[in-house]
Amino acid sequence: MLSSPNVLVVEDNEELRDVLADVLAPISASVRAASTVAHALPVLREHLIDVIVTDICMPGERGTKLLAYSAEHQNDPAVIIITGNATLSDALEGVHLRASDFLLKPFSKSKLCASVVRAFAELQERRASARLGTACNAECLQLETLIETLDACEHDTCLHSLRVLEYCMHLANHVGYPEAEFPALARAALLHDIGKIGIPESVLLKPDRLTPEESEVMKSHVLRGVRIMERVPTLRESLPIVLHHHEHYDGNGYPNGSKGKDIPLGARIFTVVDTLDAMTSDRPYRRALSFVEARTEIQRCSAHQFDPEVVNAFLALPTETWEQLRGMAENSPQLHDALFMWLMRRNPAITNPSDSYENRNQIYA
């Protein structure tokens, strides 16, 4: 196997195209460049390309055309999408056509290089599997693309999902949740906020409390998430949990005002730990509560927001357990479903200050 990839950069901005090529040269066997999809296709036909790094919006055909090309060819290259304006339709198209990564401009040089290295490693695994006559795990690739997209759009939301996954699996075990339904619950916990990739940044990242109108926009993430997930067959069993994850036991939640046992048990478990993480995390308009304070508030809301039986199971576990689970999720995610073992290849909770958006090593649109 090659130790370094052959890379094709497709970007209509000449200055940025040159920067990308220069950044990737040290980790690549070769770097070729094209300004449009029309110019990229002859390169793909004439050379073995392992990784394509492409913008979406360019003169002529959109960069996602290269995803379709990749899917149609036996030695299909990995495709990394870069864009300055991620839309819901772009994300869906990337998921369905198996984009390897989805990077929002501006991004650091190290993040781009890491993405290319990771995409090439996965490509080599897929090619090796093909030679052995085994199919690659399409579900893991779809999940990875969704999580990468969520992480690119709002990193804190991705970390929240990882923590809630850890909490949810632990509480479900103590509630006696059916073992056969754990994979669907895990997927729902990890992807419950995927609809936020369609929420405007002015609302999603607002450093203050939302207005009533903005709150309605934010609430739309539930149905947006359902629409994304229902197009991925392996995620459909998780849809009832995602749909109901903001419903309240007394019927005062959203989007449907479901109440009591009409809310799936997985969603009743999830809403307790989702609230736990929300209360114990900093927000722009308030400091995080302690786990003791959050525990008291969850107990107070039993039979109103939360299922009393689930709350009792939650309260039976010591505060230290939840603190330890948070640490596990943030520092070394030990995810309870083999479908998510790909997450172990990197730790999204660890950030390097030298790679921050304030650093001069950024790549700008």
Phi, psi and omega in degrees: 000147174293145178271343180224148185274155165271121190246141172241122177259125180240109185204128184282340177281111187300317181297314180293322179300318179293320179297314180300315180298319180294319181295320185275343183306315184294338182253008186241152172287324176202153176229120174247161185223151176213150184266342181215168175297320180300323178282335182284325186299317176298325178297318180294326180285331187263341185228152173280111179251131181265319184226129174254129173249112188226141170286165178267304186271108179217164174302140182083220184286150180289154182300336179295343174303329181287335173295316178297319177300315181300318183293337186271349188246147186296315179269048190304122176287154172285146182236125176251122181269131172240139182203154175264356183208089181284128176246164179299319181294323177297316181298316180297316180297320178297321179296310185293329181261010171063053171297144180282329181200166184218100186255128177269132174285141358277151176224158183281159176299319182294325179292320177297313181298317179298322179295318179294316179299315181294317180296321180293320178298318179293323178297317179297322177297317180295317180295322178295319178297320179297320180294330179275357178082018179251145180279144175286160183276095183298326181298316181297323178294320178295316179297318181298317180296318179298315182291320177298321180294315178298317181295322180292322183284323183200097187300319181297326178295321178295316179296320176303316181296321178295318179294316181296323176302314180299312179298315188296316180296323181291313181292321180300322178297321181281337178279343183087031180297140182303128184300323182295340183263002180298318180301317180295321178295320180297317179297318180296317180297319183288328188247011187299332182258016184298334178296346180290348177291347177259005181269133180303143180301329181298334177265311185298323185251017182297126183276041182195174177295147181280149172287165177305320179294318179293325177298322178294322177296316180298320180298335182294349181296335181296306181290328175298317179296319178298319181295324177293311187288330183291346178273356178249105188309321184287353179258357188294329178294341180273349187300316180301325180289315179297317181298325187257009190287353173244015174281152179250150183301328180271004176091006183263018178264198181216160013268347189250355182068028177294155183217161174054222184284358171289342175275127180305145181303320179302321179288326178291326174291312185300317187296332177293310184284332175297316178293321177304312182291323179298317183288329184264014177241145178295145172234156181304331185257002176196156175278157179295145172279160173285164178295329177294315178295319179295320178301316179297318181292320178296320177296320180296327183268007177299138181076352174255286178276329190239153174293123182302324181293321178291321178299318179298319177295321178297314183290338180288344179264137183292154180304323182299330179298315182291324176295320179292321179296322177299315179299320178298316183294323185275330188254332178201080187304114176255088187277143193271007181231129183301337180297340184253016183294339177299336179295338183291346181290343179206160181241101184297343182283342182267119178241147180254118182305332180290346179260011183292162182292348177275347183289148182288351180274023178285160170245118184258156176293000000 
